[in-house]
Amino acid sequence: MPQVQPAQRIAVVGTGISGLASAWLLSQQHAVTLYAMPFNTW
Ligand SMILES: Cc1cc2nc3c(=O)[nH]c(=O)nc-3n(C[C@H](O)[C@H](O)[C@H](O)COP(=O)(O)OP(=O)(O)OC[C@H]3O[C@@H](n4cnc5c(N)ncnc54)[C@H](O)[C@@H]3O)c2cc1C
């Protein structure tokens, strides 16, 4: 019988394609916070 994993709090740093895709996928089962750098710090 498959075990249901409890939701986790996950931080994703960076809003490139990898960060956006993983944050979106993880957000279906977990509480995700996505961190982006402000434009003026690039
Ligand atoms: C000039 C150039 C042209 C390219 N052309 C193509 C192309 O035509 N086709 C193609 O398929 N690929 C192309 N690529 C490759 C493509 O851009 C990368 O493979 C892709 O962007 C990688 O995505 P990523 O999410 O892993 O990283 P990135 O896109 O680099 O995303 C990382 C993100 O993390 C952020 N970040 C980093 N440190 C922090 C921090 N401390 N706090 C908060 N945020 C942070 C960055 O600001 C960035 O937004 C090109 C790359 C370059 C440099």
The ligand as an ORCA input file, in Angstrom:
! r2SCAN-3c Opt
* xyz 0 1
  C      23.429     33.718    -23.726
  C      22.630     32.453    -23.485
  C      21.777     31.982    -24.469
  C      21.049     30.811    -24.300
  N      20.220     30.372    -25.286
  C      19.490     29.257    -25.124
  C      18.607     28.812    -26.141
  O      18.465     29.399    -27.196
  N      17.892     27.676    -25.908
  C      18.019     26.952    -24.754
  O      17.342     25.923    -24.620
  N      18.853     27.383    -23.770
  C      19.587     28.486    -23.935
  N      20.444     28.919    -22.929
  C      20.557     28.089    -21.729
  C      19.414     28.377    -20.774
  O      19.330     29.767    -20.531
  C      19.734     27.662    -19.453
  O      19.977     26.298    -19.691
  C      18.573     27.796    -18.485
  O      18.235     29.130    -18.283
  C      18.966     27.168    -17.153
  O      17.853     27.353    -16.302
  P      18.016     27.330    -14.749
  O      16.643     27.572    -14.169
  O      18.704     26.072    -14.350
  O      19.016     28.512    -14.405
  P      18.812     30.148    -14.595
  O      17.931     30.374    -15.763
  O      20.197     30.619    -14.555
  O      18.008     30.501    -13.283
  C      18.630     30.666    -12.039
  C      17.861     31.767    -11.314
  O      18.302     31.817     -9.959
  C      18.429     33.161     -9.607
  N      19.323     33.232     -8.463
  C      20.626     32.903     -8.407
  N      21.116     33.106     -7.171
  C      20.072     33.559     -6.423
  C      19.945     33.954     -5.058
  N      20.978     33.917     -4.200
  N      18.735     34.379     -4.615
  C      17.672     34.409     -5.453
  N      17.727     34.060     -6.757
  C      18.936     33.637     -7.232
  C      18.929     33.858    -10.843
  O      18.668     35.229    -10.798
  C      18.094     33.151    -11.908
  O      16.854     33.789    -12.098
  C      21.178     30.085    -23.093
  C      22.035     30.576    -22.081
  C      22.754     31.733    -22.276
  C      23.689     32.252    -21.178
*
